[in-house]
Structures are given as C-alpha cells and as structure tokens.
Amino acid sequence: MLRVTAADRLRHGAEHGHVAVALAATVTDQPRSLARQILATMDGLELQWLRDPDTTGLVREWDTASQVLFGPPGA
C-alpha cells in the first residue's frame, strides 16, 4: 500500500506543480514502477545496514543506488 501512496503523491504533486515531484516526473512516466524500485532498494539497503552497520554505509550506498535510479547529479 505504501508504494501506491508514494506513486499517487508523485503524480498528484506533478499535476499541481510541486518542484520535487515535477522533477520526479522528468525521470519516468511510470511513477508506480519508480515507487516500487525506490522502496525495494531502500528496504534492501536498510536490511544490510541493520545486519552489519560497521561495514555498510547506508548513506553512501543510497547515494550510489540513487544514481542508478535517477542518473548522476546534473545529468
């Protein structure tokens, strides 16, 4: 249910001119799919971090994963 809510918020925000959401609309025309990918990626990274926080840099890993999902900054 959370992924549907996130996708709906992306769509609603883009329709109403919210800057962050409008930016997300430039990434994909499939917000539900993007919402699933973001949540799945964060869930996996968080699980790895919870299991071994000394060797998993959550922020560093998210920075890398977000570049795969959204492209490099400024691209």
Residue, then its C-alpha position, 0 to 999 in steps of 0.5 A: m500500500l505504501r508504494v501506491t501512496a508514494a506513486d499517487r503523491l508523485r503524480h498528484g504533486a506533478e499535476h499541481g506543480h510541486v518542484a520535487v515531484a515535477l522533477a520526479a516526473t522528468v525521470t519516468d512516466q511510470p511513477r508506480s514502477l519508480a515507487r516500487q524500485i525506490l522502496a525495494t532498494m531502500d528496504g534492501l539497503e536498510l536490511q544490510w545496514l541493520r545486519d552489519p552497520d560497521t561495514t555498510g554505509l547506508v548513506r553512501e550506498w543510497d547515494t550510489a543506488s540513487q544514481v542508478l535510479f535517477g542518473p548522476p547529479g546534473a545529468 
